[in-house]
């Protein structure tokens, strides 16, 4: 049995879960509402304040979907009750970020500014402290959308391996290359 799929999901206080006949799971909480369509081979039940998922057969496809849908529902429950946060760090001389409502104004060493529109479900905050790299804080109740927005922002100037300049996730370890110094030896 799937180690992830067999784990029950406890429902925290203030979270409401509805399962429709068409296998659509709706999770409502204080931060928002999320929906997910579940494969018919996976049965979702609410039992003693916990969500339990069961698969129809032991086929490889059903085993993989068992863990997948358990993780998706767990992320939905966590999202509407606590939310998720991702922090991006701008490394480079003159790199700046400024939030104007749902518009992000980025100066990333190009000859022009980049304006990036953030979806309404994602809250954005920029922090620029003297002597430290500028930071972009993204928070949302939808983990999938949050990751997609963060990856899109990072793709505007991914970190390069020689000096480490670019947009990186906070705490991300980059593999650095030596460059010319290695060739001289």
C-alpha positions as CSV (number, residue, x, y, z in Angstrom):
1,X,0.0,0.0,0.0
2,X,1.2,3.5,-0.7
3,X,3.0,4.9,2.3
4,X,1.7,8.4,1.6
5,X,-1.8,7.4,0.3
6,X,-2.7,5.4,3.4
7,X,-2.1,8.2,5.9
8,X,-5.3,9.9,7.0
9,X,-5.7,13.7,6.7
10,X,-6.9,15.3,9.9
11,X,-9.4,18.1,9.4
12,X,-8.5,21.2,11.5
13,X,-11.0,23.4,13.3
14,X,-12.8,25.8,10.8
15,X,-12.1,23.7,7.7
16,X,-15.1,22.2,5.8
17,X,-14.7,19.4,3.2
18,X,-17.4,18.4,0.7
19,X,-17.2,15.4,-1.6
20,X,-19.6,15.5,-4.6
21,X,-21.0,12.5,-6.6
22,X,-18.6,13.4,-9.4
23,X,-15.6,12.9,-7.2
24,X,-15.0,16.7,-6.8
25,X,-13.5,17.6,-3.4
26,X,-14.1,21.1,-2.2
27,X,-12.2,22.4,0.8
28,X,-13.3,25.7,2.5
29,X,-11.5,27.5,5.2
30,X,-10.7,30.9,6.7
31,X,-8.3,31.8,3.9
32,X,-10.3,30.6,0.9
33,X,-11.8,27.8,-1.1
34,X,-10.1,25.2,-3.3
35,X,-11.5,22.4,-5.5
36,X,-9.9,19.3,-7.0
37,X,-11.3,16.6,-9.3
38,X,-10.4,13.1,-8.2
39,X,-9.9,10.1,-10.4
40,X,-12.9,7.7,-10.1
41,X,-10.5,4.8,-9.1
42,X,-9.8,6.6,-5.8
43,X,-12.5,6.7,-3.2
44,X,-12.5,9.6,-0.8
45,X,-14.3,9.2,2.6
46,X,-14.6,11.4,5.7
47,X,-14.3,9.2,8.8
48,X,-14.1,10.4,12.5
49,X,-12.9,13.9,11.5
50,X,-10.3,12.5,9.1
51,X,-10.2,12.2,5.3
52,X,-9.3,8.7,4.1
53,X,-8.4,7.7,0.5
54,X,-8.8,4.1,-0.8
55,X,-7.8,2.8,-4.2
56,X,-9.8,0.3,-6.3
57,X,-7.0,-2.0,-7.4
58,X,-3.3,-2.7,-6.9
59,X,-2.4,-1.6,-10.4
60,X,0.7,0.7,-10.8
61,X,-1.5,3.6,-12.1
62,X,-3.9,3.4,-9.1
63,X,-1.0,3.1,-6.6
64,X,0.6,6.3,-8.0
65,X,-2.7,8.2,-8.0
66,X,-3.4,7.1,-4.5
67,X,-0.4,9.1,-3.1
68,X,-0.9,11.9,-5.5
69,X,-4.5,12.7,-4.6
70,X,-3.7,12.3,-0.9
71,X,-1.0,14.9,-1.2
72,X,-3.2,17.3,-3.2
73,X,-6.0,17.1,-0.7
74,X,-3.5,17.5,2.2
75,X,-2.1,20.6,0.5
76,X,-5.6,22.0,0.1
77,X,-6.4,21.5,3.8
78,X,-3.1,23.1,4.9
79,X,-3.6,26.0,2.4
80,X,-7.0,27.1,3.5
81,X,-6.2,26.8,7.2
82,X,-2.6,28.1,7.4
83,X,-1.5,29.2,3.9
84,X,1.9,28.9,2.2
85,X,4.8,31.3,1.8
86,X,7.7,31.4,-0.7
87,X,10.6,33.8,-0.4
88,X,12.7,34.8,-3.4
89,X,16.1,36.6,-3.1
90,X,17.6,38.9,-5.7
91,X,21.3,38.5,-5.9
92,X,23.2,41.1,-8.0
93,X,24.4,44.7,-8.0
94,X,21.5,47.1,-8.7
95,X,18.8,44.3,-8.7
96,X,15.6,45.8,-7.3
97,X,12.0,44.7,-6.7
98,X,9.0,46.9,-5.9
99,X,5.4,45.8,-5.4
100,X,2.7,48.2,-6.6
101,X,-0.6,46.5,-5.7
102,X,-0.6,43.3,-7.7
103,X,2.1,44.5,-10.1
104,X,5.7,43.6,-9.5
105,X,8.3,46.0,-10.9
106,X,11.7,44.3,-11.3
107,X,15.1,45.8,-12.2
108,X,17.3,42.8,-13.1
109,X,20.3,44.3,-14.9
110,X,18.5,44.5,-18.3
111,X,18.2,47.8,-20.2
112,X,14.5,47.9,-19.2
113,X,12.3,47.2,-16.2
114,X,10.2,44.1,-16.1
115,X,6.6,44.4,-15.0
116,X,5.0,41.1,-13.7
117,X,1.4,40.9,-12.8
118,X,0.6,38.7,-9.8
119,X,-2.7,36.8,-9.6
120,X,-5.3,38.0,-7.0
121,X,-4.9,34.8,-4.9
122,X,-1.3,35.6,-4.3
123,X,-0.2,38.3,-1.8
124,X,3.1,40.0,-2.5
125,X,5.5,41.9,-0.3
126,X,9.0,43.3,-1.1
127,X,11.7,44.0,1.4
128,X,14.8,46.1,0.6
129,X,17.2,46.5,3.6
130,X,20.5,48.4,3.3
131,X,23.4,46.0,2.9
132,X,21.2,43.0,2.2
133,X,19.8,41.5,-1.0
134,X,16.2,42.6,-1.9
135,X,13.6,39.9,-1.0
136,X,10.2,39.1,-2.6
137,X,7.7,37.4,-0.2
138,X,4.8,35.5,-1.9
139,X,2.0,34.0,0.1
140,X,-1.2,32.2,-0.9
141,X,-3.6,29.5,0.1
142,X,-3.1,27.7,-3.2
143,X,0.3,25.9,-3.1
144,X,0.2,25.0,-6.8
145,X,-0.4,28.6,-8.0
146,X,2.2,29.9,-5.5
147,X,4.9,27.6,-6.9
148,X,4.0,28.4,-10.5
149,X,4.2,32.2,-9.8
150,X,7.5,31.9,-7.9
151,X,9.0,29.7,-10.7
152,X,7.9,32.2,-13.4
153,X,9.5,35.1,-11.4
154,X,12.7,33.1,-11.0
155,X,12.8,32.3,-14.7
156,X,13.1,36.0,-15.5
157,X,16.8,35.9,-14.3
158,X,17.8,32.4,-13.1
159,X,20.9,32.3,-10.9
160,X,24.1,31.8,-13.0
161,X,26.8,29.3,-11.8
162,X,29.9,31.6,-11.7
163,X,29.0,34.5,-9.5
164,X,25.6,33.3,-8.3
165,X,23.8,36.4,-9.7
166,X,20.0,36.2,-10.4
167,X,16.8,35.4,-8.6
168,X,16.9,32.4,-6.3
169,X,14.8,30.8,-3.6
170,X,15.9,31.8,-0.1
171,X,18.0,29.0,1.3
172,X,18.7,27.5,-2.1
173,X,22.2,26.1,-2.5
174,X,23.7,26.8,-5.9
175,X,26.4,24.7,-7.6
176,X,29.2,27.1,-8.3
177,X,31.8,26.7,-11.0
178,X,35.3,28.0,-10.8
179,X,35.6,29.6,-14.2
180,X,39.0,30.7,-15.4
181,X,40.8,29.8,-12.2
182,X,40.3,26.1,-12.8
183,X,41.7,26.3,-16.4
184,X,45.0,28.0,-15.2
185,X,46.1,25.1,-13.0
